[in-house]
Amino acid sequence: MPSPFPPSSSAPGKGHVHLTLRSPNEPVFTALSYSYPLKLVVSAPHTLLPSSDPTSSSTSNNIEPSTHNDTPKSTIPPPQRPSKVPLLFLLTYGGGLVSGDHISLSLLLAPTTRLTIATQGSTKIFRPPTPSSTALTRQDLTAKIAANAALCLMPDPCQPFAQSRYAQKQVFEIDVDGGGSLCLLDWVCEGRGARGEKWAFEGWRGRNEVWDVSARANAEDVADEGGGELHKAQGGRKRLLLRDNLILSNPNLHARVDTHAIFGTLILVGPLLSSLSNFFIDEFNQMPRLGARDFPTHPTTPLNPTTSSPNPNNTTNANPTTEQKKAQCRKSRHQREQTDEILWTATTIKQNKITIVKFAAKSVEAGRMWIGGMVREEGSVGREFGEGGLIALK
């Protein structure tokens, strides 16, 4: 008996999201489709509060001047501000992907829109049915972020089970000169630690690419600065700004990662994330350096932790200044980093257009607490994208 329903036009694991802005400033999904094993669920949006500072990153697209003298200063007028930021959950049936699954999701963010994508738990990569199986589990994502649009992609860590094989590729095409912004957290853990799994999977590969599709990159006579790749894209050229690869494979992977149970990468692009970028760079510059320790003149004299100066009365300041509070928080965080064996670094590339943060921790919760504490302390992700952007960090 023939089916009364029309045949499906979507391929298994395919998903597509198109977010636009309806007049005057209401975001609306003009397209949202998915097929098994992928599932997309729209949750309550975050309502943006009006900003009282016309020069803030939430209402202005003026990019901070770079330390490079040849970098042109952006003169784009302040963009229209959306009223809400939709929250989209990226789910899989059963909470993970079985061996051989392939998910492919495409995102299209129209100008001035913002989107937060989260998960409801770690993405589990299940083992193959037989040890001899070479089936590869794959997950691909392509996001096109237009001028003044922003994407916050903060999923829970990927959790590959023992003997599993996984590969993911995430490509972001951003109108960088137009003020497009990206906040991406990509992290992977050791597996099921409660069952004694310590990096026991067969292979995990992750690639993140950031492309500039702005008018400057589309110019036919653009110079290939810094060795960036140029490729033909629909409607013009695009420039590769970042290609970040992480390859984890056996044998003897457990011995090579030492005691760490999680590795993570945070990628920040655009003016909406400039405050968070500066925060990470400033905090990294404040890290103690080998050979740069400042020993006190009188070691037996107690030091006031808020001023780092001798305090013979051993008293604390009842009304610490903002800088003193920051110093207290920084000192407390440095102590936790030593306890939790946090290793991290931060840098900027491509004339300060991209900030990259790499971190590792001895446990998943330690890594979650560290990155979550840093992001919440600065505050712009929760303010500009809502609590949905912080779900994975709780």
N, C-alpha and C positions, 0 to 999 in steps of 0.2 A: 504493500500500500504506500503510495507516494506521500511524502510529508506535506501537510497543509501550509507549512511555513516556508518563506522564501529562503534560498540558500544564503549563508553568511558570506559577506564580502571581506571579512577580516581574517587575517592569518593567525594561527595560534600564538599567543604570547605578545601580540602586537598591541600597542596603545598609542593614542594621539591626544594631545591637549592643546587647545588654542584659547588663549585668554586675551580678551580685548577690553576696552574701556568704553562704556556707554555714557552718553551725555547725561549730566555734566562730568561726573567722575566716578561712576558706578562700575566696578569690574564685573564681567559676565563671561562665562565659558560658552563660546560659540561652537566649540567642538570638544567632546570628551568621549572617547571610545576605548574599549579594552576587550581582550579575550583571554580565556583560560590559558595558562595559569596566572596571568596578571589580573589584578583587581585594583581599581581606583575608587576611592571614597572621598567625597567632598564633605568637610566638616564646617563648623561655624567659623566665619571669617573674623579676623581681628580688625576692629575699628580704630583707625588712626586718629589720634588727637591732633587738633590744630596746633601748629608750632608758633610760638611767640617770637622766635628768632628768625628773621628773614634770611640770615646768612648761614643758617645751619645746613647740615648735609641733607636733611629731610626735605628741605624746600628749595635748595639751590643746587646747581650743577657745576659751580665753579670749582675746578680741581685745584688742589693746593699746588703752589709752585714747586717745581722739582729742583733738586740741587744741580741739575744739568742746565747750563745756560742756553743750550740750543733747543730746549723743550718749549713749544709754544703754549701760552697760557690760554685756557678755555674761556671764551666770551659768550657761551650759550646762555640765553636768558633763563630765569628760573622756570622749571617745568610745572605743568599742572600736577597737583597732588591727588592721588586716588583716595577715596574715602575709606576703603577697606582693603585688607590683604587676605585673599582666600587661603585656606589651609587644605591641602590635598594629601591624603594618606596613600602611600604606595604599598600595596599588600600582595601577598601570594597565598594561595589556598594551602592550608596546612602549616603556614608560617615559614615556608622555605621552598627551595627548589630541588627537585629530584634530579638524579643523574640524567643528563641529556636535554634538560629543559633549556629553552632559549627565549629570553624576554627582550623585547625591543620597544623602547618608549621614546616618542618624539614630542618636544615641547616647543611652543611658539608663543612668545610673550610680546604683545603689541606695545607700542610706545606708552610709557608712563604707567604700565601695569606692574604689580608685584605679586609674587607667588611664593608660598612656603610649602615645601614638601617634607613630610616626615614619615616614619614607620611606627608600627605599634609594638615593635620588638626586633630583636636581631634577625637578620636574614640568614636562615640556616641553609647550608649547602649539604645535602644528604649524600651518603656514600653510594657508590654504584651497587647493583644487585649482586655482582660477583667480583672478587678481587682482580680478576683478569680483565675486567671491562676497562676500556679506554675512553668511554663516553665523557664529553666535556660539557659542563654546565656553563651557560653564557648569559650575560646581561649587558645590553647596550643602551645607551641614552644619548640623545642628541637634543640640545637646547639652543634655540635662537632667541637672543635677548636684544630687543630693539632699543632705541634711544630712550634714556631715562627709565627703562624697565629694570626690574631687579628680581633675582631668583635666590632664595635661601633653601639650600638642599642639605638637610642635616638628618640623615638616617641613623638608626642604631648600628652598632658594629656588625660587620659580616662575620658569621660564625661557621667556618668550614669544618665539617666532621672528618674523622679519620678516613683516609683513602680516597677522599673526594678530589675532584679536579674542577677548577673554576677559573673563568676569565671574564673580565669586564672592561668595557671601554666607554668613556664618557667624554663627549665632545661638546664644547660650549662656544658658540659663535656670538660674539658680543660687539655691539656698537660702542666701542670704548670711548672714542672722542665725543660721542653723543650722550655719554653719561650712563651707559649700561653698567649694571653692578651684579656681582656674583659672590655668594658666600657658600662654599662647598666644604663639607666635612666628609672625608673618606677614611675609614679605619677598619682594621681586621684584627681579630683576636685569635688566640691559640687553638680554639675549638671548645670542646666540652671539658672544661677543667675539672668539674665535679666527677667525671668518669675517668680522670687520669690522662686525658688527651693533651699532649703538649706538642703542638705543631706537627701533628701526625698525618696531615693531609698530603696527597701526592703532589699537588701544585696549585698555586694561587697567583694569578696575574692581574694586575690592575693598571689601567692607563687613563690619565686625565689630560685632555688637550684644551687649550684656550686659544681661540682665534679672534683676531681683530677684523671686523667687517665694516669699520667706519669709513668715511669718505677718504680719509688720508690713506688708508690701506688700499682703497679701491682705485686710487689714482694710477694711471698707466705708467707714469714716470717716477713712481715712488722708489726711493733707494732701499736696498735690502740691508737695513741697519742691523748690526749685531748678528748677522748670519741667519736672520729669521726666514723661514720658508715662505714662498709666495705660491698661491694656488688659485686657479680659476674657480670662482663660485658663481652661483646664479645671480646675475646682475652686476658682476664685477669680480675683483680680486679679493683675497683674504690673506691675512698675515698670521703666521703661527707665532704666538707669544710664549706659550709654555707647552711642553710635553713632559709629563711626569709619569714615570714608570716605576712600579714596584713588582718585583718578581720573587716569589717565595717558593722554593721547591726542595724536595728531598734529594739525596739522602743527607742525614745528619743535620737537618735544619735546627732541631732542638738545641744542639750544642752551639750552633753559630749565633743564636739569638740570646744567649746567656740566660738571665732570669726573667726576661721581659715576656709579658703575656699579651701585649697589644701594641700595635703600631698605628699611627694616625697621621693624616695630612690635612691641614686646613689651608684653603686657597681663598684669598680675598681680592676682589677686583672692583674698581669703580668708586665713585665719590660717596655713595651711601655707606660704604664700609671703610672709608678713610680713617674715621676715628678709631675703629677697632684695629686697623692696620697699624696706626701710630702707637696704639697702646701696647701691642705685642712687641714692636720694635723697641720702644722705650723700656719695657720691662726686661727684654733680653739684654739691652745695653747696661742695665743695672745689675746683671748677674755678676757674682764674684768671679774674678779672673785669676788664673794661676799666676802667682808672683805679684799680685796687686793688692794683697791684704794689707790693711792699715792697722798696724799694731799700736795699741795705746801707749802713751808715754809712761804712765804709771799703771801697770797691770793689776795692782792690788786695789785700785780705786774703782768702785762700782760705776758702771756706765748707765746713763739714762737711755733706755731703748728708743725713746722718741727723738732724741737729739744726737745720740752717739758721741756725747761729750761727758767728761767727768762730772759726777753728781755726788758730792760728799755727803749730802743729807739723805741720799737714796730715796728721793721722793719722785713722784710722777706728776706730770702736768695735768691739772684738772680740766683744762680747756685746750687740748692740742689743736694745732692748726691743720689745714687740709694736707699740707705736705707731711706733717708728722703722722697723720692718720695713714697716709699712703705708705710711709716708711714702716709703720707697724704692720700693715697688711702684707707688705713685701717681705718683711723679716719672717712673719708667720708662714707665708707661702714657701719661702726657701727652706724652712725647717721641714715642712710636709713633703717637699720635693725630695729631700734627702731620705726621709723615712720610707716614702713610696717608690724610691728609685726612679724618679722621673728624669728622663733625659729629653731635652728639647732645644730647638734652634729656630731662628726666624730670620728672614732676609727679604729684600725687595729686589725685583728684576725689571728689566725693560723700562728703565727710567722711572722707577717707582710706580709703575702701573699695576704691578701684581705683587702681593705679599704672600709668602709661603711659610707656613709653620709646620715643622715636623716634630713629633713627640713619641715617646715610648714610656711604658710603665710596667711595674711588676705584676699588676692585676688589672682586670677590666674595670673594676670599680674605682681603682686609684686613677686610671686614665680618665674615666668619666668625670670624677670629682675635680681633677685638675683642669681639664679643658672647659668644663662647665663653670668652675669658679672664675676662670679668666674671662670668659664671655659675659657672665652675669655681672662681674665687677665693673666691666666697661659699660655695659648696658644698652648699646645701640641696637643689637639684634632683637631683644625683647621689645624695645621701643618702636622699631621700624617694621618688624615682621610679626610681632605678637608672641605669645607664649608657645605657639606651635613650633617655633624655631628652636625652642629650648627643651622640647619633650625628650629628646634622646640624651640630654645632658643631666637629667634628674636621676 
